[in-house]
């Protein structure tokens, strides 16, 4: 077991190998996996993605994103940024919404990623959790670990039925214990947190929300789990489950991974716990994908040009719009 400090400064132990994990499941055990998910707010399903496909996705990332000198929308800020590459050659600002990437520049990566998100295995797991098909509302790609604060996804996005959305974290390689493991807080999906707005809005008071989550974690009798995920394993978590990524203690290791978020196909999409947001849906491999700022559209490319030409003005306007929405 690897000892590491949790986001609230307590020492925790996380598994170095698969045999040190807590309960995991195979694709043949989805009924039991669903029961575990309902009870704990997360579940690990092994061997969900073919390891050879994982290798191809990482190679496509190297061939396209790493060589791209321009702006791409990023997970942490939702703003367009150029690559930030660390001393070990890892991209540190994760991508946001691979399904919206330009096919002219990123076709190899986009094609492989959407196939994984819309694979038969993922469709089966979605149906087991939702009792109906799912639709994708967001995706990401991580290589280096930028250390994500503990949070509940529902603060940012969810189904219109709070706590229904499912997040998925796909290991594209064996994730080392010191590479900034993805962690969850079991059964934290039962905790009702403050609503996005007023003194805790994401636009101007995001720091207060982050501190509130840490305060709750410190006061509750909680456990952090950061399972060992082998290449092709996927961790599913509830929109209300507190999760994030641990600090990196072995920076020489990457943590190449995909993330996606699904809601039931019959549900509407809720943003910032305040607004039902219309979806820009495209179909890939029999699944509906929300494609915000779709780079296949001229209008999205024009917006990208404005954002990168006047970044401070655009970002302030975006914050003011969010503040008005969640007041």
N, C-alpha and C positions, 0 to 999 in steps of 0.2 A: 504494500500500500504506500501511496505517496502522500506525505504530509504537506499541507498548504494552508494559508490563511484564507478564511472566507471573506465575503464582502463586508462583514461586520467585525472583522478582526479576530474571530475565534479560530482555533486550529482545527482543521478537519482532515480526515483521511479519505483519499479517493483511490479507486482500483487502478493498478498498473496493467492488469491482464483481464481477459474475459471471465476467467473462472472466479475472480474476486467480485464480480457484479452481483447486485441483488437480482430480483426476478426479471427475466426476459422471456420473449415468446418467439415462435416461428410463425410463418404465414399460415400454417395448418391449424393454428391455435387462436384464431381471431375472436371466438366467443369468449374464451378465458381472458384474452388480451383486453377486450372491451370491459369486462368486469373489473380488471385491475386498473384500467384507465379511469373508470367512473369513481373508484375508491381513492386512488392516489393522485389523480390529476395529470398523470403522464403514463406512458408505457414505451418500452423499447421492443421493436420488432426486428429480429435478426435477418440478415441475408435478403433484404428487400430489393436491393439494386445489385445487378451483376457487377462484380469487381472490375471486369474488363471495361464496362461502360464508365465506371468511376475513373479509370485511368484515361479513357478517351476524353472525358470532360475536363480533367486537369490539363491534358495536353492541348485541348482547344482553348482553354483559358490562357495558357502560355503563348499560344500562337496569335491570339487576337488581342485580348485585353492588355497583356503585359507589353505588347509592342505598340499599343495605340497611344499617340501623343496628345489626343484631344480630351474633351470633357465627357464624363459619364455620370449619371445620377448615382448617388451614394446612399447607403443604408443609414448611417448615423445622423446625417444632416438633411437628407432628401434634396440636397442641392447638387448641381453639376460640379464635379471636381476632376482634376487630372490625377493620375496615379500618384500615391505616396508610397514609395518603396523603401523598406528599411535596409539595414546593413547586411541582412541575410538574403535579400532579394525578394522578399514577400510584399505583396500589395497589402497595405494596412488600412485602406479605406474601402470597405466592402461595397459590392455592387447592389443596386436596388432595381428590382423588376427586370429580370432577364428576358421575360416575354415581350418587353417593350423595346429591346435593343434593335438597332438597325441591322437588317439582314445583309446589307451590302458590306458591312464591316465586321459583323460578329456572327455570321450564319453558322459556323461550326459549333460554337458554344451554345447559341440559342436553340438550334435544332436538337442537340443532345439533351439539354436541360428540360425543354418542354416534353420530350419523350419520357423522361423520368417522372416528371410531375403528373403526366397523364397515363402512366403505365398501368397495366392490369393490376399489379400488386397494390399500388397506391389507391386506385379506384376501389378495390376490394376492402381496404382498410377504412377508407372514407365511408363506404356503405355500412360497414360494421359499426362505426361510431355514430353516424348520422341517421341510419336506417333509410337513407336515400343517397343519391349521388352527390358529390361535392363540386364546387367551382372554385377556382383559384383566384384569390384577390391580391396576393402579394408574393414576391419571391426575392431571394438575395443570394449572393455568393461571397464566401469568406475564404481568405487564404491566410494572412497573418491575423493574429488575435489583437483586436483593439480594446479588449476588456469591456464587456457590456454590463451596465449597472443592473441590479435586480429590479424587476418590474413585472407588472401584469400587462399582457398585450391589450386587454380590453380598454385600458386607459387611452390607447391610440386608435385601435380598430377592433371591430368585432362583428358578429352577426347582429341583426336587430334584436334577437333574443340573447341577451347578455350571457356570456359564458359558453356559447355554442361553437364559436370558431375553434379550429384546431390548427396548431402550428406543427411543422415537421422539420426536423434537423437531420440531414443526410450526410453521413460520413463518407467522404471521397477518398479517405486514406485511414489507416489505423491511427487514431488520435492519441498522441502521447499525453501522459498525465500532466506534464509540465507545459503543454502547448496552449494553455488557455481553454480548458475543457468547458463545454456547455454544462450548466448545472440547473437543477430544478429543486424546488422546495416541496416535497410531497405533502399533499392534502391542503396546500395553501389556496387551492381553488375554492375553498369554503370561506375564505376571508373576503369580506366586502370592504373595499378600499374607498377613499374619497373620490368623488366625482370630478372629472376634468372640468375646470372652470373656476371662477372667482380667484381665490388666493393660490390655487393649485393648477392654473391653466398651463398648457404645454408651451404657449407662445412666450410668456414673460416670467413665469414662475415654475419652470420645469425643475429647477434645483430643489424647490420645496417638496415637490412630489418625490424626488429621489431620496431626500432625507427622511420623509415620512415612511417610505417602504423600509428603509434601514432601521428606523425606530421600531416599527412593528416586528421586524425580524428579531430585533434584540429583546423585545418584551415577550414574544411568544416562545413556547418550547418547540423549536423548529429543528429540522435536520436538512442539511444540504447533501444532495446526491449528484455526482458527476460521473455517470457510468462510463466504462471503457467501451467505446464504439469501434468495432472493426469496420474495415472498408465495406460499404454496402449496407450497414446497419442504419436504421432510422429511429429516432426518438420523436414520439408524438406527445404534445402537451395541450392542456386546456387553456383557453384565452385568459382565464383568471388565475392560472398557476404562476406563482412567482418564479422567475428564471433569469438567466443571464450567462455571462462567461467569466470564468475565474482569471485571476492574474496569471501572466506567463512567467514561469520559473526556468524554462528551458527554451530560450528564444531561437535556438538553432532548428527547432521543429516547427513546421507549419501546421495548420489545422484546417486543411482544405475541406470545404463543406458547402452544401446548398441548404437553403431554408425556403419553405413555402408555407402559406397560410390558406386554409380552405374554410368555406362556410357551406351549409347545405344549399343545394341548387334552388330550392324553393324560398330561401330567405333573402332579405334585402341586406345591404352592406351598411354598417353604422360606423361613422368616423368621429373620433374624439368624444364618444358617448353623447353626441349632440345632434348629428345630422345624418339622415339617410342619404347616402351618396349614390347617385346613378353610376352604373358601371359601363365602361367601354369594353364590351365583350367580343372576343374572337374565339373561334373554336380551333383547338389543336387536338388531333387524335381522339375525337369524340368527347372532349371535355371543354367546358367554358372557362376562358381565361380573361380576367380583367387586365387591360393593357393601358394603364395611365401613361400619358406622355409617350404615346406610341411613335417611335422614330420612323415608322413607315409613313406617317402622315406629315404633310408639309407644315400644317399648323403647329405640330409639336416641335418640329425643327426650328420654326421661327421663334417659338417661346424659348427654346434652348439658347438661341442666339441672343435674345434680350437678357436672359438670366446671366449669361456669361459676359455680356457687355456692360451691364449695370447691376452687378451682383448685390451690392449693399442696398440699393434702392429696392430691388425686387424682393430681397429677403425681408426687409422691414415691412413692405407692403403685405407680404405673405403672413408675417406675424400679426399684423393689425387685423387682417381678415380672420385669422384663427381666433384672436381675442374676441372679436365681435361675435363669432360663431358660438363660443363656449362660455360667454358671460353668464 
